[in-house]
Amino acid sequence: MSTLTSAPAERLPHPLVVRTVALDLPGAPATPAAAPPTDGTLPEADPTDLLDLLPAPGSEAADGAAPLAWVRRGDGLVGWGELLRFEVAGAERFAQAERAWREVLAHAVVRDEVQLPGTGPVAFGSFAFDEHSAAGGVVVVPRVVVGRRGGRAWLTTMTVGAALGPVPDLAELVGAPPAPASPGAVTYGDGAVTADGWRDVVAAGIAAVRDGEVDKVVLARDVEARTEHPLDVRWALQRLAHGYSSCWTFSVDGMLGATPELLVRSEKGLVTSRVLAGTIRRTGDDAADLARAAILAHSSKDLEEHEYAVRSVAHALEPFCSSTNVPDVPFVLHLPNVLHLASDVTGVLGGEAHAHPSSLALAAALHPTAAVCGTPTQAAATLIRRIEGMDRARYAGPVGWFGADGDGEWGIALRSAQTSAADPHRVRLFAGCGIVAASDPAAELAESEAKLVPMRTAIGSD
Ligand SMILES: C=C(O[C@H]1C=CC=C(C(=O)O)[C@@H]1O)C(=O)O
């Protein structure tokens, strides 16, 4: 693995050599002729088909690095082996990451026999929420990527060399990874702020809204988990993908989770963002939850929170788009733990395709949205720094992947946790809540607990 902070291509002894070939995964025929079926439906993939391929920690293939994943409903990308790693920091972290990736690509030799979004060269990234955070950001170029999309699958290998090697073989690259072992019992402790202390943080946030310092602020907290056995990230990813299939299950550099919120997907000039804000807990009873969905859809407090988030995304996309579509009314997204108000904002990038901003540049322009920071953005960010009492690190920052043409997908790292490279028993879980004038500290604490459920379940053993 090479860790580079600047001018990566100049320091590479040879160009990046990339080869993508079609693959025969379950539910993903290697030959396009065999798919899609005549009834128009796509073959069902198990949500963990891709995740099952990830090598075990400590194995030669894992290369000492955390697994890479971006998976939803069985489609997506998994990657392993750290061929290149770029660490970035500060306000320029996104631009630095983009520059590093472009420099590598400028010297790449690519043979892509599949030609779909996610084939050819691919890099994964994860970035700190706050430009002042020591967590900065990282871009990882894996040695191996396996992808699946709409019934087709592929294998990409990336090396640094002089020429294309032989056709890569999945069986040789993967072997038969052992199933992840349970992390055993998990104990929980306070994070940077205790639960009681966080109620006071929320109360301070409400006071700031009522005083007119901000219209909305999103406040977050962390809890510390300790697993009996070292956490195998694959264990958590498989449980997240099964339990939260409508979310994007991600893992980059030890930041993992299942986010319901897509910051931006950019594909062939079409931009999509799934905006969430406004939440109600589920009860576990379907009839009661339907009634709660109706309450949420009409709650002025939640609709206000949501409106700020949608406006911030639409406003940030406008300069790049020739047209945008912003739904007038949100829909209710049903997750196993909570219900959210959700809006899918779309746009068409303006100008010539070669001049389109990359998906990461769009993510940088959108970040931080009012769903994770507040309104107005700068005042909310300042308030968060003053009262939240913790470094969010990469929680609530952009996480995802991009390819050689800049297209890609970036989620907001929510319902997430950060593992520790130094201590494989330690996991830091995060959750946050949008605060407006009508918020109540006890209700927000309960909401944050509901938002911790996906990661608590993912690292649990039952
Ligand atoms: C900040 C988080 O959620 C955001 C996304 C959806 C709904 C939210 C809310 O209703 O407060 C938050 O804005 C989190 O899950 O940590």
The ligand as an SDF file (V2000), in Angstrom:
LIG
                    3D

 16 16  0  0  0  0  0  0  0  0999 V2000
  -28.4570   13.4250   11.8470 C   0  0  0  0  0  0  0  0  0  0  0  0
  -29.1220   12.2940   11.6530 C   0  0  0  0  0  0  0  0  0  0  0  0
  -30.2980   12.2390   10.9420 O   0  0  0  0  0  0  0  0  0  0  0  0
  -30.6760   13.2860   10.0840 C   0  0  0  0  0  0  0  0  0  0  0  0
  -31.2860   12.6020    8.9340 C   0  0  0  0  0  0  0  0  0  0  0  0
  -32.6090   12.2560    8.9240 C   0  0  0  0  0  0  0  0  0  0  0  0
  -33.4750   12.7670    9.9070 C   0  0  0  0  0  0  0  0  0  0  0  0
  -33.0330   13.6510   10.8160 C   0  0  0  0  0  0  0  0  0  0  0  0
  -33.9660   14.1870   11.8530 C   0  0  0  0  0  0  0  0  0  0  0  0
  -35.1690   13.9680   11.7420 O   0  0  0  0  0  0  0  0  0  0  0  0
  -33.5000   14.8070   12.8010 O   0  0  0  0  0  0  0  0  0  0  0  0
  -31.6550   14.1950   10.7930 C   0  0  0  0  0  0  0  0  0  0  0  0
  -31.7030   15.4440   10.1660 O   0  0  0  0  0  0  0  0  0  0  0  0
  -28.6510   10.9960   12.1650 C   0  0  0  0  0  0  0  0  0  0  0  0
  -29.2780    9.9740   11.8780 O   0  0  0  0  0  0  0  0  0  0  0  0
  -27.6070   10.9490   12.8420 O   0  0  0  0  0  0  0  0  0  0  0  0
  1  2  2  0
  2  3  1  0
  2 14  1  0
  3  4  1  0
  4  5  1  0
  4 12  1  0
  5  6  2  0
  6  7  1  0
  7  8  2  0
  8  9  1  0
  8 12  1  0
  9 10  2  0
  9 11  1  0
 12 13  1  0
 14 15  2  0
 14 16  1  0
M  END
$$$$
